[in-house]
Amino acid sequence: MEHFYQQVGEENWFDYLGLYQSMVNHFPDGSHFVEVGSWKGRSASYMGVEILNSNKCIQFDCVDTWLGSEEHEGTEEGNNIQKDKNWLFNEFRKNTLPISTHINPIRKPSLEASQLYQDRSLDFVFLDAAHDYENVKNDILSWYPKVKVGGWLAGHDYFLEHFGVKEAADEIFGDKLQTQGSCWLIKK
């Protein structure tokens, strides 16, 4: 299937195509990936097509409330969410429809959703939900135990100064942390 992620939203922030592609290439059939924070589905669409084209059976869960966060208040998207609590989720579903058989949306807050998974059960978890220090720290502490030994935990927006991503990731992982583009990652 041809990639269609460029048609999903106007955002130019999706700059981790190589990371998603490398995870699909690296992990075998039967793997389990989770994306925490899926917004309108641009990155999820890319991952879904990568999984489909790999001919591998990889379960891919997308966790989000689809209610936005503080950073969206006062924006056009934030206003749309205020008017219709299903607006963003409907956008996600519409945008991921061509690969909907390869995506499992889970509409829950991150910490609540993490409890759906057993410890050491996931191969790859990507965090891109709320970006403030407390939420990022809680996401890392909740999701890292869910990653198998040999699996990867990663997150977006590591180098953006106005977010707390770098501070939280550095505090927890220190110099063990790797970076790739705008992402941080750690192998368990």
C-alpha positions in Angstrom: 0.0 0.0 0.0 1.2 3.5 -0.8 1.8 5.8 2.2 -0.9 8.4 2.6 0.1 10.0 5.9 1.0 13.3 4.2 -2.8 13.7 3.6 -3.5 13.5 7.3 -3.6 16.9 8.8 -1.4 19.9 8.0 1.1 19.2 10.8 4.8 19.0 9.9 5.9 17.6 13.2 5.9 13.9 12.1 9.6 13.6 11.7 10.2 10.1 13.0 9.4 8.0 10.0 12.8 6.3 10.1 12.2 5.3 13.8 8.8 3.7 13.0 10.2 2.0 9.9 13.2 0.6 11.8 10.9 -0.8 14.6 8.8 -2.7 12.0 11.9 -4.0 10.3 13.5 -5.0 13.6 10.7 -6.9 15.3 9.2 -10.2 14.1 5.7 -11.5 13.6 3.7 -11.6 16.9 5.2 -8.3 18.1 3.1 -5.7 20.0 3.5 -1.9 19.5 1.7 0.9 21.3 1.6 4.6 20.3 0.5 6.8 23.2 -0.8 10.1 21.8 -2.1 9.7 18.3 -3.9 13.0 17.7 -5.4 13.0 14.1 -3.6 9.7 13.1 -0.7 11.0 10.9 2.0 8.9 12.5 -0.5 6.0 13.1 -1.3 5.9 9.4 2.4 5.7 8.6 3.0 2.9 11.1 -0.1 1.0 9.9 1.1 1.1 6.3 4.6 0.0 7.4 3.1 -3.0 9.3 0.8 -3.9 6.3 3.6 -3.7 3.8 5.9 -5.8 6.0 3.6 -8.8 5.8 4.2 -9.2 9.5 1.5 -9.8 12.1 2.2 -6.9 14.5 -0.5 -5.7 16.9 -0.6 -1.9 16.9 -2.6 -0.1 19.6 -3.1 3.7 19.6 -3.8 5.1 23.0 -5.4 8.6 23.3 -8.3 10.3 25.0 -8.8 12.3 21.8 -9.6 15.3 24.0 -6.4 17.2 23.5 -4.4 18.6 26.3 -3.5 22.0 27.9 -1.3 22.9 24.9 -4.4 22.8 22.6 -6.5 25.2 24.6 -7.4 28.3 22.5 -6.4 26.6 19.2 -8.8 25.8 16.4 -8.5 22.1 17.3 -9.1 22.9 21.0 -12.2 24.9 20.1 -13.5 22.0 18.0 -12.9 19.6 20.8 -14.8 21.9 23.2 -17.8 21.9 20.9 -17.8 18.2 20.2 -16.0 15.7 22.5 -15.9 13.2 19.7 -14.5 15.5 17.0 -10.9 14.6 17.3 -11.6 10.8 17.6 -13.8 11.0 14.5 -10.9 12.8 12.7 -8.5 10.0 13.7 -10.9 7.3 12.6 -11.6 9.0 9.3 -7.9 9.6 8.7 -6.8 6.0 9.5 -9.7 4.3 7.7 -7.6 2.8 4.9 -5.6 0.8 7.4 -8.1 0.5 10.2 -7.7 -3.3 10.3 -4.1 -2.7 11.4 -4.8 -0.2 14.2 -6.5 -0.8 17.5 -7.6 2.6 19.0 -7.9 2.6 22.8 -9.7 5.7 24.0 -8.3 6.1 27.6 -5.9 8.3 29.4 -2.3 7.1 29.2 -1.9 5.9 32.8 -5.2 4.1 32.8 -4.4 2.4 29.4 -1.0 1.3 30.6 -2.8 -0.9 33.2 -4.3 -2.9 30.3 -0.9 -4.5 29.6 1.2 -6.9 31.6 4.7 -6.0 32.5 7.3 -7.0 29.9 4.6 -7.6 27.3 5.3 -4.9 24.7 8.0 -4.7 22.1 7.8 -1.0 21.2 6.1 1.9 23.0 6.2 5.5 21.6 5.1 8.3 23.9 3.8 11.6 22.4 0.8 12.5 24.6 1.0 15.5 27.0 4.4 17.2 27.0 4.6 18.8 30.5 7.2 17.4 32.9 4.8 15.7 35.3 2.8 13.9 32.6 5.9 12.8 30.7 7.5 11.5 33.9 4.3 9.6 34.8 4.0 8.2 31.2 7.6 7.0 31.3 7.2 5.4 34.8 3.9 3.7 33.8 5.0 2.4 30.3 8.6 1.4 30.8 7.7 -1.6 32.9 5.4 -2.8 30.1 8.4 -3.1 27.7 10.0 -6.5 27.2 13.7 -6.9 27.7 15.2 -6.1 24.3 12.2 -3.8 23.5 12.3 -0.1 23.0 10.6 2.9 24.7 10.8 6.1 22.9 9.2 9.6 22.8 8.9 12.7 20.8 9.8 16.4 21.2 13.0 15.8 23.2 14.6 19.0 22.1 11.7 21.4 22.4 12.6 23.7 25.3 9.0 24.8 26.2 8.0 21.2 27.0 9.1 19.0 29.9 10.0 16.0 27.8 13.8 16.4 28.0 13.8 17.1 31.7 11.7 14.1 32.6 13.5 11.6 30.2 17.0 12.8 31.4 16.0 12.6 35.0 14.9 9.0 34.7 17.4 7.6 32.2 20.4 9.9 32.4 23.2 9.1 30.0 21.7 5.8 28.9 19.3 7.7 26.7 19.8 7.8 23.0 18.4 10.4 20.6 17.3 10.1 17.0 16.2 13.3 15.4 13.6 14.9 17.7 13.1 11.7 19.6 14.6 10.1 22.7 14.8 6.3 23.0 16.0 3.6 25.3 16.4 -0.1 24.8 15.4 -2.2 27.8 
